[in-house]
Amino acid sequence: MTALGLLLATMEPPPAMEEEYQDWYDTEHFPERRDCEGFLTAGRYICLEGWPKYLALYDLADTDVLQGEAYAAIAVRKYSPWTHRIMAKVWGQYRADARQVYPGSARMGDNGPAARVVFWRFKGAPVSAQAAIVAGLTALYGGKAETAQFRLFFARQPDGSSDFIALAELRTPRLGETGSVGAFGEAARYIDLVNVYVPYSRRSEGSFPAKA
């Protein structure tokens, strides 16, 4: 089975731009990607522990989706003036175009909704670190009722470096990962980010019904 891909992005607007940023993301940027051919899931998340504040995750049919015609119609050279305005102002930008290396074909939410999403980044980790990272994730999250699922992705970056990205979907606020980095062995030296996110929603349907 072909491994799924992932598009991951983090960013945070300056305080004076927060309202415009949400309008842009919710009405233009996010819907374009959510509805793009080859995008299987789409979700936004807000940070409870860590930084940057906002995370977007998109499962892709494969790693070639972002080189396809459908994505080209909404990306880079097709960015709107509004996108250029926002992207020039945001902080904490990180983007990863990644391949799912464990388990390989799992999508966000396959085992139900997550109360928390823990995002681990192993910055600059070589391909050889994969086995140790999977072993560490298994020790921390495997076989626990609190864990919905965990996945690992490998991303090549434009500067030639590579990152591993782990996403753990939890059914509970915390699962004792703090202080447990020893489970990763030598791969722990590459950890440069561990953030905890919750699903973002502008407004739940029906939460503010219109007057009859």
Z-matrix of the N, CA and C atoms (Angstrom, degrees):
N
C 1 1.455
C 2 1.526 1 109.63
N 3 1.340 2 115.90 1 136.28
C 4 1.457 3 120.38 2 -179.73
C 5 1.522 4 110.73 3 -66.21
N 6 1.335 5 116.36 4 133.13
C 7 1.459 6 120.33 5 178.76
C 8 1.523 7 109.89 6 -66.74
N 9 1.320 8 116.20 7 139.73
C 10 1.454 9 120.40 8 176.46
C 11 1.521 10 110.38 9 -74.54
N 12 1.313 11 114.56 10 156.89
C 13 1.453 12 120.64 11 175.14
C 14 1.519 13 110.67 12 -102.64
N 15 1.320 14 115.35 13 174.25
C 16 1.462 15 122.12 14 178.98
C 17 1.515 16 109.16 15 -144.21
N 18 1.313 17 116.15 16 135.58
C 19 1.457 18 121.61 17 166.31
C 20 1.519 19 106.48 18 -112.68
N 21 1.320 20 115.93 19 122.72
C 22 1.463 21 122.99 20 -178.54
C 23 1.516 22 108.52 21 -125.69
N 24 1.331 23 116.27 22 136.69
C 25 1.461 24 120.02 23 177.68
C 26 1.516 25 109.92 24 -143.30
N 27 1.330 26 115.90 25 137.10
C 28 1.464 27 121.39 26 172.32
C 29 1.520 28 108.82 27 -120.46
N 30 1.313 29 115.48 28 149.14
C 31 1.464 30 120.86 29 174.76
C 32 1.520 31 109.16 30 -171.75
N 33 1.319 32 115.14 31 167.17
C 34 1.456 33 121.29 32 177.92
C 35 1.519 34 109.08 33 -150.23
N 36 1.333 35 118.04 34 129.76
C 37 1.462 36 119.92 35 179.15
C 38 1.526 37 111.20 36 -81.34
N 39 1.335 38 117.42 37 155.40
C 40 1.463 39 118.39 38 170.79
C 41 1.529 40 108.66 39 -64.56
N 42 1.345 41 117.54 40 152.64
C 43 1.469 42 120.30 41 -174.74
C 44 1.531 43 114.43 42 -52.26
N 45 1.323 44 117.38 43 -38.61
C 46 1.464 45 120.32 44 -177.26
C 47 1.523 46 112.32 45 -68.01
N 48 1.331 47 117.02 46 -14.37
C 49 1.457 48 121.34 47 -175.75
C 50 1.523 49 112.28 48 -109.74
N 51 1.307 50 118.42 49 4.11
C 52 1.467 51 121.70 50 -172.91
C 53 1.532 52 112.43 51 -55.94
N 54 1.312 53 118.20 52 -48.55
C 55 1.463 54 120.24 53 -176.20
C 56 1.526 55 111.31 54 -65.50
N 57 1.325 56 116.79 55 -43.45
C 58 1.464 57 119.31 56 178.57
C 59 1.523 58 110.84 57 -65.38
N 60 1.317 59 116.75 58 -39.04
C 61 1.467 60 121.06 59 178.49
C 62 1.523 61 110.87 60 -58.32
N 63 1.338 62 116.81 61 -46.50
C 64 1.464 63 119.74 62 -179.94
C 65 1.526 64 111.00 63 -64.51
N 66 1.312 65 117.23 64 -40.21
C 67 1.467 66 120.20 65 177.55
C 68 1.526 67 110.55 66 -60.73
N 69 1.317 68 116.45 67 -45.49
C 70 1.468 69 120.78 68 179.98
C 71 1.522 70 111.42 69 -63.63
N 72 1.337 71 116.13 70 -47.91
C 73 1.465 72 119.08 71 -176.51
C 74 1.532 73 111.16 72 -66.25
N 75 1.321 74 116.77 73 -42.96
C 76 1.463 75 120.59 74 -174.77
C 77 1.521 76 113.68 75 -75.56
N 78 1.318 77 117.62 76 -30.32
C 79 1.467 78 119.57 77 -173.86
C 80 1.521 79 114.11 78 -105.70
N 81 1.343 80 117.84 79 -19.05
C 82 1.466 81 119.36 80 -179.48
C 83 1.527 82 112.48 81 -123.99
N 84 1.313 83 117.02 82 -65.28
C 85 1.459 84 121.35 83 -168.77
C 86 1.528 85 112.71 84 -63.55
N 87 1.318 86 116.65 85 -50.54
C 88 1.466 87 120.34 86 -177.58
C 89 1.533 88 112.37 87 -67.19
N 90 1.329 89 120.37 88 -48.21
C 91 1.468 90 119.29 89 179.18
C 92 1.528 91 113.63 90 -59.75
N 93 1.325 92 117.69 91 -35.89
C 94 1.465 93 119.92 92 177.79
C 95 1.520 94 111.07 93 -57.83
N 96 1.292 95 117.07 94 -43.84
C 97 1.460 96 121.11 95 -178.16
C 98 1.532 97 111.68 96 -77.96
N 99 1.297 98 116.70 97 -42.22
C 100 1.467 99 120.43 98 178.67
C 101 1.527 100 111.62 99 -55.79
N 102 1.329 101 116.66 100 -37.38
C 103 1.457 102 121.20 101 -175.35
C 104 1.523 103 113.47 102 -96.04
N 105 1.326 104 117.55 103 3.82
C 106 1.469 105 121.42 104 -177.50
C 107 1.527 106 110.86 105 -76.58
N 108 1.314 107 116.52 106 141.25
C 109 1.466 108 121.38 107 176.64
C 110 1.527 109 110.72 108 -56.56
N 111 1.324 110 116.43 109 133.08
C 112 1.461 111 121.53 110 179.24
C 113 1.507 112 114.34 111 92.79
N 114 1.341 113 117.83 112 -10.57
C 115 1.465 114 121.73 113 176.01
C 116 1.525 115 107.49 114 -89.32
N 117 1.324 116 116.86 115 117.28
C 118 1.464 117 122.09 116 -173.29
C 119 1.519 118 113.20 117 -91.89
N 120 1.312 119 117.06 118 -37.67
C 121 1.464 120 122.26 119 176.81
C 122 1.518 121 108.21 120 -137.43
N 123 1.321 122 115.64 121 159.44
C 124 1.464 123 120.26 122 178.82
C 125 1.521 124 108.25 123 -150.36
N 126 1.318 125 116.71 124 129.66
C 127 1.451 126 120.07 125 -179.39
C 128 1.508 127 112.29 126 -150.92
N 129 1.311 128 115.61 127 145.89
C 130 1.456 129 122.06 128 174.15
C 131 1.517 130 109.05 129 -112.98
N 132 1.339 131 116.37 130 148.36
C 133 1.456 132 121.78 131 -174.97
C 134 1.529 133 109.33 132 -141.00
N 135 1.339 134 115.02 133 150.57
C 136 1.459 135 120.99 134 179.59
C 137 1.530 136 109.12 135 -119.78
N 138 1.314 137 116.04 136 138.51
C 139 1.460 138 121.72 137 -171.39
C 140 1.526 139 112.48 138 -80.08
N 141 1.342 140 115.37 139 132.38
C 142 1.461 141 122.38 140 173.10
C 143 1.524 142 111.45 141 -99.43
N 144 1.330 143 115.99 142 -34.87
C 145 1.462 144 121.93 143 179.84
C 146 1.513 145 108.12 144 -136.52
N 147 1.324 146 115.62 145 114.15
C 148 1.458 147 119.84 146 -179.95
C 149 1.515 148 111.73 147 118.79
N 150 1.301 149 115.78 148 -165.58
C 151 1.465 150 124.34 149 -177.08
C 152 1.520 151 107.47 150 -161.98
N 153 1.304 152 121.56 151 143.15
C 154 1.460 153 131.15 152 9.43
C 155 1.535 154 113.36 153 -76.47
N 156 1.317 155 114.19 154 168.41
C 157 1.458 156 121.53 155 -171.04
C 158 1.520 157 113.44 156 -70.85
N 159 1.345 158 117.52 157 -36.93
C 160 1.468 159 119.85 158 -172.29
C 161 1.524 160 112.43 159 -117.25
N 162 1.321 161 114.02 160 141.30
C 163 1.465 162 122.86 161 179.69
C 164 1.520 163 108.40 162 -131.17
N 165 1.322 164 116.64 163 137.13
C 166 1.464 165 121.93 164 173.11
C 167 1.519 166 108.17 165 -122.95
N 168 1.330 167 116.30 166 135.45
C 169 1.464 168 122.48 167 -178.85
C 170 1.524 169 109.42 168 -128.88
N 171 1.337 170 114.90 169 132.41
C 172 1.459 171 120.77 170 178.33
C 173 1.529 172 108.67 171 -134.61
N 174 1.331 173 117.42 172 118.71
C 175 1.458 174 120.38 173 171.26
C 176 1.520 175 108.46 174 -77.89
N 177 1.332 176 115.90 175 136.61
C 178 1.461 177 122.10 176 -177.31
C 179 1.522 178 110.48 177 -115.69
N 180 1.331 179 116.12 178 149.22
C 181 1.468 180 120.75 179 -179.03
C 182 1.524 181 111.39 180 -58.81
N 183 1.316 182 117.13 181 -33.94
C 184 1.464 183 122.63 182 174.33
C 185 1.520 184 107.99 183 -164.45
N 186 1.308 185 117.08 184 179.03
C 187 1.462 186 120.70 185 -175.40
C 188 1.521 187 113.11 186 -78.48
N 189 1.330 188 118.20 187 -4.43
C 190 1.468 189 121.27 188 179.76
C 191 1.517 190 112.77 189 -91.77
N 192 1.326 191 118.33 190 -6.80
C 193 1.463 192 121.27 191 -176.26
C 194 1.522 193 111.60 192 -56.55
N 195 1.332 194 116.65 193 -40.13
C 196 1.465 195 119.78 194 -176.12
C 197 1.525 196 113.12 195 -75.72
N 198 1.328 197 116.59 196 -4.24
C 199 1.463 198 120.48 197 173.17
C 200 1.534 199 111.13 198 -105.33
N 201 1.329 200 116.97 199 4.74
C 202 1.453 201 121.47 200 -176.10
C 203 1.526 202 113.59 201 -86.26
N 204 1.314 203 115.33 202 169.40
C 205 1.455 204 121.49 203 -177.59
C 206 1.528 205 112.25 204 -67.05
N 207 1.330 206 116.96 205 -36.89
C 208 1.460 207 119.83 206 -178.00
C 209 1.526 208 111.11 207 -62.64
N 210 1.333 209 116.36 208 -44.38
C 211 1.462 210 119.07 209 179.85
C 212 1.527 211 110.59 210 -71.29
N 213 1.319 212 117.27 211 -36.47
C 214 1.468 213 120.41 212 179.29
C 215 1.527 214 111.32 213 -59.96
N 216 1.324 215 116.96 214 -26.66
C 217 1.465 216 120.86 215 -178.66
C 218 1.521 217 112.84 216 -72.44
N 219 1.342 218 117.28 217 -14.13
C 220 1.469 219 119.94 218 -179.04
C 221 1.522 220 113.04 219 -123.35
N 222 1.316 221 118.32 220 -2.84
C 223 1.468 222 121.43 221 -171.10
C 224 1.524 223 112.65 222 -116.58
N 225 1.308 224 114.88 223 158.29
C 226 1.461 225 126.69 224 171.94
C 227 1.531 226 111.80 225 49.92
N 228 1.324 227 118.29 226 -94.38
C 229 1.463 228 120.30 227 -176.07
C 230 1.521 229 112.82 228 -67.83
N 231 1.320 230 117.09 229 -14.16
C 232 1.455 231 121.49 230 179.67
C 233 1.533 232 112.58 231 -103.31
N 234 1.320 233 117.01 232 7.10
C 235 1.452 234 119.65 233 178.26
C 236 1.533 235 110.01 234 -59.32
N 237 1.320 236 115.26 235 140.23
C 238 1.465 237 120.84 236 178.86
C 239 1.530 238 110.00 237 -78.02
N 240 1.331 239 117.65 238 162.10
C 241 1.468 240 119.85 239 173.86
C 242 1.529 241 112.12 240 -56.17
N 243 1.339 242 116.67 241 -34.82
C 244 1.468 243 120.68 242 178.49
C 245 1.527 244 110.38 243 -64.14
N 246 1.337 245 116.68 244 -42.20
C 247 1.464 246 120.18 245 177.89
C 248 1.526 247 110.92 246 -62.22
N 249 1.317 248 117.02 247 -44.74
C 250 1.473 249 119.98 248 178.82
C 251 1.531 250 110.30 249 -60.87
N 252 1.316 251 117.49 250 -39.42
C 253 1.470 252 120.39 251 -179.43
C 254 1.531 253 110.60 252 -64.18
N 255 1.325 254 116.48 253 -47.14
C 256 1.465 255 119.89 254 -177.54
C 257 1.525 256 111.44 255 -68.18
N 258 1.332 257 116.60 256 -48.36
C 259 1.461 258 120.40 257 -174.70
C 260 1.527 259 112.88 258 -63.92
N 261 1.310 260 116.53 259 -25.71
C 262 1.468 261 120.07 260 178.27
C 263 1.528 262 112.05 261 -73.96
N 264 1.334 263 116.69 262 -15.58
C 265 1.459 264 120.73 263 -174.28
C 266 1.526 265 114.19 264 -106.57
N 267 1.336 266 118.38 265 -23.93
C 268 1.469 267 119.58 266 -171.58
C 269 1.525 268 112.09 267 -72.27
N 270 1.335 269 115.00 268 158.19
C 271 1.452 270 123.42 269 178.95
C 272 1.525 271 109.53 270 -109.63
N 273 1.318 272 116.01 271 167.34
C 274 1.460 273 121.16 272 170.90
C 275 1.513 274 114.85 273 63.56
N 276 1.323 275 117.06 274 30.08
C 277 1.460 276 119.26 275 -177.98
C 278 1.533 277 111.61 276 -70.79
N 279 1.325 278 114.91 277 127.29
C 280 1.461 279 121.98 278 172.25
C 281 1.511 280 106.54 279 -143.63
N 282 1.315 281 115.35 280 134.21
C 283 1.465 282 120.85 281 -178.18
C 284 1.517 283 108.77 282 -132.65
N 285 1.313 284 116.12 283 137.32
C 286 1.458 285 120.53 284 177.01
C 287 1.519 286 109.69 285 -135.50
N 288 1.302 287 115.10 286 127.33
C 289 1.469 288 124.33 287 171.82
C 290 1.523 289 104.30 288 -105.00
N 291 1.332 290 117.41 289 103.78
C 292 1.461 291 120.59 290 -164.56
C 293 1.524 292 112.73 291 -126.05
N 294 1.314 293 114.48 292 160.96
C 295 1.470 294 123.08 293 176.24
C 296 1.520 295 108.43 294 -110.55
N 297 1.336 296 117.03 295 134.76
C 298 1.457 297 120.87 296 179.48
C 299 1.527 298 109.73 297 -77.13
N 300 1.326 299 115.41 298 117.20
C 301 1.462 300 120.57 299 -177.98
C 302 1.526 301 112.53 300 -103.34
N 303 1.339 302 116.73 301 -13.83
C 304 1.469 303 120.94 302 174.29
C 305 1.515 304 109.06 303 -153.33
N 306 1.317 305 120.00 304 129.88
C 307 1.472 306 126.09 305 -8.09
C 308 1.521 307 113.69 306 -75.58
N 309 1.334 308 117.75 307 -14.48
C 310 1.462 309 121.02 308 174.16
C 311 1.515 310 114.21 309 126.84
N 312 1.326 311 117.52 310 -39.84
C 313 1.466 312 119.32 311 -175.37
C 314 1.524 313 113.33 312 -136.09
N 315 1.317 314 117.61 313 22.98
C 316 1.464 315 121.25 314 179.85
C 317 1.522 316 110.13 315 -86.08
N 318 1.321 317 115.31 316 140.87
C 319 1.455 318 121.49 317 177.41
C 320 1.531 319 110.01 318 -106.27
N 321 1.310 320 115.83 319 155.19
C 322 1.451 321 120.39 320 174.04
C 323 1.522 322 109.64 321 -55.22
N 324 1.333 323 116.43 322 130.91
C 325 1.450 324 121.04 323 177.27
C 326 1.509 325 115.48 324 82.68
N 327 1.325 326 118.91 325 7.64
C 328 1.468 327 120.62 326 -179.49
C 329 1.524 328 112.67 327 -57.17
N 330 1.325 329 117.01 328 -31.34
C 331 1.462 330 120.58 329 -178.92
C 332 1.525 331 112.16 330 -109.67
N 333 1.317 332 115.33 331 28.94
C 334 1.453 333 120.34 332 179.04
C 335 1.523 334 112.16 333 100.95
N 336 1.329 335 116.34 334 171.56
C 337 1.460 336 120.16 335 -177.88
C 338 1.522 337 112.12 336 -67.06
N 339 1.328 338 115.18 337 156.32
C 340 1.464 339 121.42 338 179.65
C 341 1.522 340 110.36 339 -112.45
N 342 1.328 341 116.04 340 133.60
C 343 1.463 342 120.91 341 175.14
C 344 1.523 343 110.97 342 -74.88
N 345 1.337 344 115.93 343 -30.13
C 346 1.453 345 122.60 344 178.36
C 347 1.523 346 109.37 345 -141.63
N 348 1.334 347 115.69 346 148.15
C 349 1.463 348 121.66 347 171.35
C 350 1.523 349 107.14 348 -122.39
N 351 1.313 350 116.59 349 120.26
C 352 1.464 351 121.39 350 178.76
C 353 1.531 352 107.96 351 -98.91
N 354 1.318 353 115.13 352 124.69
C 355 1.468 354 123.07 353 -177.29
C 356 1.529 355 107.92 354 -109.02
N 357 1.330 356 115.15 355 112.37
C 358 1.462 357 122.04 356 174.70
C 359 1.530 358 108.27 357 -103.67
N 360 1.326 359 117.03 358 135.61
C 361 1.470 360 120.20 359 172.95
C 362 1.527 361 109.09 360 -122.02
N 363 1.327 362 114.54 361 129.24
C 364 1.462 363 122.68 362 176.21
C 365 1.525 364 106.17 363 -107.64
N 366 1.317 365 115.81 364 90.26
C 367 1.458 366 122.51 365 -169.87
C 368 1.523 367 111.43 366 -74.32
N 369 1.325 368 115.75 367 126.39
C 370 1.456 369 120.33 368 177.38
C 371 1.504 370 114.71 369 73.19
N 372 1.331 371 117.81 370 12.71
C 373 1.469 372 120.48 371 -177.96
C 374 1.522 373 110.65 372 -70.77
N 375 1.326 374 118.20 373 136.48
C 376 1.463 375 121.22 374 178.84
C 377 1.525 376 111.29 375 -76.60
N 378 1.309 377 116.31 376 165.08
C 379 1.462 378 122.06 377 178.27
C 380 1.526 379 111.04 378 -54.68
N 381 1.311 380 116.29 379 -35.08
C 382 1.472 381 121.11 380 -176.93
C 383 1.528 382 113.33 381 -65.30
N 384 1.335 383 117.67 382 -13.31
C 385 1.469 384 120.68 383 -179.50
C 386 1.523 385 112.28 384 -81.90
N 387 1.313 386 117.98 385 -7.46
C 388 1.461 387 120.86 386 -172.75
C 389 1.524 388 113.26 387 -57.58
N 390 1.317 389 117.85 388 -47.93
C 391 1.470 390 120.63 389 -176.25
C 392 1.525 391 111.10 390 -61.00
N 393 1.323 392 117.24 391 -41.29
C 394 1.467 393 120.67 392 -179.27
C 395 1.526 394 110.98 393 -67.43
N 396 1.318 395 116.63 394 -36.39
C 397 1.471 396 120.00 395 179.89
C 398 1.522 397 110.19 396 -69.36
N 399 1.327 398 117.20 397 -43.99
C 400 1.466 399 120.02 398 177.89
C 401 1.534 400 109.96 399 -61.31
N 402 1.324 401 117.01 400 -41.72
C 403 1.466 402 120.71 401 178.96
C 404 1.528 403 110.80 402 -62.44
N 405 1.330 404 116.67 403 -40.59
C 406 1.458 405 120.45 404 178.86
C 407 1.520 406 112.43 405 -66.17
N 408 1.330 407 116.58 406 -43.19
C 409 1.459 408 120.73 407 178.14
C 410 1.530 409 110.88 408 -63.02
N 411 1.319 410 115.72 409 -39.83
C 412 1.463 411 120.49 410 179.06
C 413 1.520 412 110.69 411 -63.55
N 414 1.339 413 116.31 412 -41.51
C 415 1.465 414 120.16 413 178.73
C 416 1.529 415 111.69 414 -64.80
N 417 1.345 416 116.50 415 -37.24
C 418 1.459 417 119.98 416 -177.44
C 419 1.526 418 113.04 417 -80.14
N 420 1.336 419 116.50 418 -38.96
C 421 1.455 420 120.09 419 -168.68
C 422 1.528 421 115.28 420 -120.52
N 423 1.318 422 118.17 421 -19.50
C 424 1.458 423 121.17 422 -172.95
C 425 1.521 424 113.92 423 -65.78
N 426 1.329 425 116.33 424 137.10
C 427 1.459 426 121.60 425 173.63
C 428 1.500 427 115.82 426 67.60
N 429 1.324 428 118.64 427 19.81
C 430 1.462 429 121.85 428 -179.09
C 431 1.523 430 109.72 429 -108.08
N 432 1.324 431 115.75 430 137.19
C 433 1.461 432 120.32 431 -179.58
C 434 1.525 433 111.68 432 -61.27
N 435 1.329 434 115.84 433 -27.00
C 436 1.466 435 119.55 434 -179.35
C 437 1.528 436 112.59 435 -72.34
N 438 1.322 437 117.52 436 -16.99
C 439 1.463 438 122.22 437 -176.69
C 440 1.518 439 110.57 438 -95.74
N 441 1.332 440 116.49 439 123.35
C 442 1.463 441 120.58 440 171.64
C 443 1.526 442 109.25 441 -76.27
N 444 1.329 443 116.02 442 -50.44
C 445 1.464 444 121.44 443 173.61
C 446 1.524 445 108.65 444 -172.16
N 447 1.331 446 115.76 445 164.38
C 448 1.461 447 120.23 446 170.78
C 449 1.513 448 108.34 447 -136.09
N 450 1.337 449 114.78 448 148.78
C 451 1.456 450 121.13 449 -176.81
C 452 1.523 451 109.39 450 -137.60
N 453 1.329 452 115.47 451 155.36
C 454 1.456 453 121.03 452 178.57
C 455 1.522 454 109.39 453 -128.90
N 456 1.337 455 115.19 454 138.80
C 457 1.460 456 122.38 455 -177.49
C 458 1.535 457 110.07 456 -129.43
N 459 1.322 458 115.15 457 150.86
C 460 1.461 459 121.40 458 178.31
C 461 1.519 460 108.44 459 -119.58
N 462 1.342 461 116.33 460 127.82
C 463 1.461 462 121.63 461 -176.28
C 464 1.515 463 111.23 462 -126.40
N 465 1.319 464 115.83 463 126.13
C 466 1.456 465 121.50 464 169.25
C 467 1.525 466 108.12 465 -84.89
N 468 1.334 467 116.73 466 135.04
C 469 1.453 468 120.67 467 -179.11
C 470 1.533 469 110.70 468 -103.72
N 471 1.336 470 117.00 469 157.35
C 472 1.476 471 120.56 470 -176.45
C 473 1.520 472 114.48 471 -56.99
N 474 1.341 473 117.31 472 -27.20
C 475 1.468 474 119.82 473 -178.90
C 476 1.528 475 112.70 474 -83.46
N 477 1.349 476 116.78 475 4.06
C 478 1.459 477 120.59 476 178.80
C 479 1.513 478 114.46 477 94.57
N 480 1.331 479 117.75 478 -8.51
C 481 1.455 480 121.08 479 178.10
C 482 1.525 481 109.98 480 -81.55
N 483 1.319 482 116.63 481 175.61
C 484 1.463 483 120.55 482 179.31
C 485 1.520 484 109.74 483 -138.93
N 486 1.324 485 115.18 484 145.80
C 487 1.458 486 121.78 485 178.66
C 488 1.519 487 109.48 486 -125.71
N 489 1.330 488 116.65 487 146.23
C 490 1.456 489 121.34 488 165.64
C 491 1.526 490 107.30 489 -102.23
N 492 1.312 491 115.51 490 138.50
C 493 1.457 492 122.35 491 179.91
C 494 1.523 493 108.23 492 -123.62
N 495 1.320 494 116.55 493 124.08
C 496 1.464 495 121.61 494 177.40
C 497 1.521 496 109.11 495 -111.79
N 498 1.334 497 115.74 496 135.50
C 499 1.455 498 122.00 497 177.01
C 500 1.525 499 108.38 498 -124.13
N 501 1.313 500 116.30 499 117.96
C 502 1.461 501 121.53 500 178.17
C 503 1.519 502 108.37 501 -110.40
N 504 1.332 503 116.62 502 122.63
C 505 1.460 504 122.54 503 178.55
C 506 1.527 505 107.91 504 -97.66
N 507 1.333 506 115.50 505 119.09
C 508 1.459 507 120.81 506 -174.30
C 509 1.517 508 111.83 507 -114.15
N 510 1.329 509 115.05 508 152.25
C 511 1.459 510 122.11 509 176.68
C 512 1.526 511 111.36 510 -99.89
N 513 1.298 512 116.70 511 7.54
C 514 1.461 513 122.36 512 -174.08
C 515 1.527 514 108.67 513 -140.01
N 516 1.325 515 118.55 514 156.35
C 517 1.465 516 119.69 515 -178.41
C 518 1.519 517 114.78 516 -58.16
N 519 1.348 518 116.99 517 -37.03
C 520 1.465 519 118.83 518 -179.06
C 521 1.521 520 109.36 519 -145.39
N 522 1.330 521 114.92 520 159.34
C 523 1.468 522 119.52 521 176.62
C 524 1.519 523 110.52 522 -142.02
N 525 1.296 524 118.02 523 45.49
C 526 1.452 525 122.32 524 168.87
C 527 1.506 526 117.08 525 54.83
N 528 1.367 527 117.48 526 27.97
C 529 1.468 528 117.24 527 179.79
C 530 1.524 529 112.41 528 -75.95
N 531 1.352 530 117.40 529 -22.61
C 532 1.455 531 120.31 530 179.27
C 533 1.531 532 110.04 531 -63.01
N 534 1.314 533 116.33 532 131.27
C 535 1.448 534 120.91 533 179.53
C 536 1.512 535 113.89 534 81.22
N 537 1.329 536 116.48 535 5.44
C 538 1.456 537 119.73 536 -176.97
C 539 1.522 538 112.95 537 -110.49
N 540 1.318 539 116.99 538 19.27
C 541 1.463 540 119.60 539 -176.25
C 542 1.525 541 112.10 540 -66.56
N 543 1.321 542 117.44 541 -15.53
C 544 1.456 543 120.06 542 176.95
C 545 1.512 544 112.61 543 -59.28
N 546 1.329 545 116.83 544 -22.10
C 547 1.465 546 120.66 545 178.94
C 548 1.527 547 112.08 546 -62.94
N 549 1.334 548 116.80 547 -20.90
C 550 1.459 549 120.78 548 -178.18
C 551 1.525 550 113.13 549 -89.23
N 552 1.317 551 117.60 550 -3.59
C 553 1.458 552 120.39 551 179.51
C 554 1.519 553 111.65 552 58.33
N 555 1.334 554 116.75 553 -136.09
C 556 1.462 555 121.91 554 -178.40
C 557 1.522 556 112.23 555 -64.31
N 558 1.339 557 117.82 556 -23.38
C 559 1.466 558 120.53 557 -179.50
C 560 1.521 559 112.06 558 -68.89
N 561 1.336 560 117.64 559 -16.48
C 562 1.465 561 120.75 560 -179.61
C 563 1.527 562 111.91 561 -61.58
N 564 1.318 563 117.48 562 -24.99
C 565 1.465 564 120.53 563 -178.05
C 566 1.522 565 112.78 564 -65.10
N 567 1.342 566 117.21 565 -16.18
C 568 1.457 567 120.78 566 -177.93
C 569 1.526 568 112.91 567 -94.45
N 570 1.328 569 118.16 568 -6.86
C 571 1.461 570 120.20 569 -178.30
C 572 1.530 571 109.71 570 -68.80
N 573 1.337 572 115.68 571 121.72
C 574 1.464 573 118.65 572 177.36
C 575 1.524 574 112.18 573 -127.01
N 576 1.339 575 116.78 574 0.91
C 577 1.460 576 119.51 575 -179.98
C 578 1.525 577 109.25 576 -157.77
N 579 1.340 578 115.81 577 130.87
C 580 1.470 579 122.30 578 171.56
C 581 1.533 580 105.86 579 -139.02
N 582 1.321 581 116.50 580 102.75
C 583 1.465 582 121.97 581 -177.46
C 584 1.524 583 110.66 582 -116.16
N 585 1.324 584 115.62 583 150.48
C 586 1.463 585 121.56 584 177.84
C 587 1.530 586 108.61 585 -116.07
N 588 1.327 587 115.73 586 125.66
C 589 1.463 588 122.10 587 -176.37
C 590 1.531 589 111.15 588 -122.37
N 591 1.342 590 114.85 589 156.76
C 592 1.465 591 121.92 590 170.83
C 593 1.526 592 107.26 591 -122.92
N 594 1.345 593 117.05 592 154.93
C 595 1.462 594 119.51 593 178.45
C 596 1.528 595 111.25 594 -60.02
N 597 1.323 596 114.76 595 138.79
C 598 1.464 597 122.25 596 178.31
C 599 1.519 598 109.30 597 -97.98
N 600 1.315 599 115.53 598 141.13
C 601 1.464 600 120.62 599 173.12
C 602 1.514 601 108.59 600 -145.45
N 603 1.300 602 116.53 601 131.92
C 604 1.466 603 119.67 602 179.49
C 605 1.526 604 110.08 603 -67.50
N 606 1.327 605 115.09 604 -44.53
C 607 1.461 606 120.08 605 178.35
C 608 1.517 607 108.40 606 -163.85
N 609 1.321 608 117.29 607 128.94
C 610 1.449 609 120.26 608 176.56
C 611 1.521 610 109.85 609 -69.03
N 612 1.320 611 115.62 610 141.47
C 613 1.456 612 120.22 611 -178.25
C 614 1.533 613 110.28 612 -58.75
N 615 1.316 614 115.48 613 129.51
C 616 1.456 615 120.85 614 178.85
C 617 1.516 616 115.12 615 83.41
N 618 1.349 617 117.91 616 -0.43
C 619 1.469 618 119.89 617 -177.07
C 620 1.531 619 111.80 618 -71.92
N 621 1.322 620 117.21 619 -22.51
C 622 1.468 621 121.50 620 177.93
C 623 1.522 622 107.54 621 -138.29
N 624 1.335 623 116.98 622 74.15
C 625 1.462 624 119.81 623 -174.50
C 626 1.514 625 112.64 624 -66.17
N 627 1.317 626 115.08 625 149.44
C 628 1.457 627 120.21 626 177.63
C 629 1.528 628 109.15 627 -71.75
N 630 1.318 629 116.05 628 155.30
C 631 1.451 630 121.10 629 178.07
C 632 1.525 631 110.01 630 -66.10
N 633 1.304 632 115.44 631 143.85
C 634 1.472 633 120.16 632 178.53
C 635 1.523 634 110.26 633 -68.14
